[in-house]
Amino acid sequence: MNGITVNKAIEVFNKLSLEDEEFVVNIAEKQLIEKKRKLIRQRLDEARYNLKKGFVKKGTLKDLYKDLEK
């Protein structure tokens, strides 16, 4: 984190005005949501790739149990 510790970030955050704190929290929440969306998208792309390449199986729960017994 470029030399910034969590404690230092919290210390600086606590020195902000209430309005600035609310603004920072709002921006941080939006950035966190965006990061989660990107991770979900990456996982979706990976799952589609694996499906396309035949690395996954389709079937019922019974099929899964049969495969596990092998």
C-alpha positions as CSV (number, residue, x, y, z in Angstrom):
1,M,0.0,0.0,0.0
2,N,2.8,2.4,-0.8
3,G,4.0,2.6,2.8
4,I,0.6,3.5,4.3
5,T,-0.5,1.3,7.1
6,V,-4.1,0.6,8.0
7,N,-3.5,2.3,11.3
8,K,-2.1,5.4,9.6
9,A,-5.1,5.5,7.2
10,I,-7.5,5.3,10.1
11,E,-5.6,8.0,12.0
12,V,-5.8,10.3,9.0
13,F,-9.5,9.4,8.4
14,N,-10.3,10.3,12.0
15,K,-8.9,13.8,11.5
16,L,-11.4,14.5,8.7
17,S,-14.5,16.5,9.1
18,L,-17.8,14.5,9.4
19,E,-18.7,15.5,5.8
20,D,-15.3,14.4,4.5
21,E,-15.6,11.1,6.4
22,E,-19.0,10.4,4.9
23,F,-17.6,11.2,1.4
24,V,-14.6,8.8,1.9
25,V,-16.9,6.1,3.2
26,N,-19.2,6.5,0.2
27,I,-16.3,6.4,-2.3
28,A,-14.8,3.4,-0.5
29,E,-18.0,1.5,-0.6
30,K,-18.4,2.1,-4.3
31,Q,-14.9,1.0,-5.0
32,L,-15.3,-2.1,-3.0
33,I,-18.5,-3.0,-4.9
34,E,-16.7,-2.4,-8.2
35,K,-13.8,-4.7,-7.1
36,K,-16.2,-7.4,-6.2
37,R,-18.0,-7.1,-9.6
38,K,-14.6,-7.5,-11.3
39,L,-13.8,-10.6,-9.3
40,I,-17.3,-12.1,-10.1
41,R,-16.7,-11.3,-13.8
42,Q,-13.3,-13.0,-13.7
43,R,-14.8,-16.1,-12.1
44,L,-17.6,-16.1,-14.7
45,D,-15.1,-15.9,-17.5
46,E,-13.0,-18.7,-15.9
47,A,-16.2,-20.9,-15.5
48,R,-17.2,-20.3,-19.2
49,Y,-13.7,-21.2,-20.4
50,N,-13.7,-24.4,-18.3
51,L,-17.1,-25.3,-19.6
52,K,-16.1,-24.6,-23.2
53,K,-12.9,-26.7,-22.9
54,G,-14.8,-29.6,-21.3
55,F,-13.1,-29.3,-17.9
56,V,-16.5,-29.5,-16.1
57,K,-19.2,-32.1,-16.1
58,K,-22.9,-31.6,-16.2
59,G,-25.4,-33.8,-14.5
60,T,-27.6,-34.5,-11.6
61,L,-26.7,-35.0,-8.0
62,K,-27.0,-38.8,-8.6
63,D,-24.4,-38.4,-11.4
64,L,-22.1,-36.6,-9.0
65,Y,-22.3,-39.3,-6.4
66,K,-21.6,-42.0,-9.1
67,D,-18.5,-40.1,-10.1
68,L,-17.3,-39.8,-6.5
69,E,-17.7,-43.5,-6.0
70,K,-15.3,-44.3,-8.8
